[in-house]
Amino acid sequence: MARGFNMNSIYGAIRKVAIFIPAADIVMRTGWSTETKITNGLLWYFGWDRTTSSFNWSALWKGWGPAIGAQVVTRVIPAISKFIRSFF
């Protein structure tokens, strides 16, 4: 018996992959040294700039923005769909 596909499992996969998108962006950049990639990885995921010893919110958003966006989208789409179906 074919089960088809479960949208919740697809949404879960999207949320998990979104966490690694900034890391993949950093790794695939050409022209950056390994040290620059590590520095930017720390900056994007933890917000800490080790060159200036300061915290940077906008850089933190670069690292976590895709994951937060995926969370919002994968939670809002099913809620809107459920709301629309309740009318019919």
Contacts in CASP RR format, 6 or more apart in sequence:
PFRMAT RR
TARGET T0000
AUTHOR 0000-0000-0000
METHOD contacts of the structure
MODEL  1
MARGFNMNSIYGAIRKVAIFIPAADIVMRTGWSTETKITNGLLWYFGWDR
TTSSFNWSALWKGWGPAIGAQVVTRVIPAISKFIRSFF
7 78 0 8 1.000
11 74 0 8 1.000
11 77 0 8 1.000
11 78 0 8 1.000
12 74 0 8 1.000
14 70 0 8 1.000
14 73 0 8 1.000
14 74 0 8 1.000
15 67 0 8 1.000
15 70 0 8 1.000
15 71 0 8 1.000
15 74 0 8 1.000
17 70 0 8 1.000
18 66 0 8 1.000
18 67 0 8 1.000
18 69 0 8 1.000
18 70 0 8 1.000
18 71 0 8 1.000
19 66 0 8 1.000
19 67 0 8 1.000
21 66 0 8 1.000
21 67 0 8 1.000
22 41 0 8 1.000
22 44 0 8 1.000
22 45 0 8 1.000
22 62 0 8 1.000
22 63 0 8 1.000
22 64 0 8 1.000
22 65 0 8 1.000
22 66 0 8 1.000
23 41 0 8 1.000
23 45 0 8 1.000
26 32 0 8 1.000
26 37 0 8 1.000
26 40 0 8 1.000
26 41 0 8 1.000
26 44 0 8 1.000
27 37 0 8 1.000
29 37 0 8 1.000
32 40 0 8 1.000
39 49 0 8 1.000
39 50 0 8 1.000
39 51 0 8 1.000
41 63 0 8 1.000
42 48 0 8 1.000
42 50 0 8 1.000
43 49 0 8 1.000
43 50 0 8 1.000
43 56 0 8 1.000
43 59 0 8 1.000
43 60 0 8 1.000
43 62 0 8 1.000
44 59 0 8 1.000
44 60 0 8 1.000
44 62 0 8 1.000
44 63 0 8 1.000
45 60 0 8 1.000
45 63 0 8 1.000
45 64 0 8 1.000
46 60 0 8 1.000
47 55 0 8 1.000
47 56 0 8 1.000
47 57 0 8 1.000
47 59 0 8 1.000
47 60 0 8 1.000
48 54 0 8 1.000
48 55 0 8 1.000
48 56 0 8 1.000
49 55 0 8 1.000
49 56 0 8 1.000
49 59 0 8 1.000
END
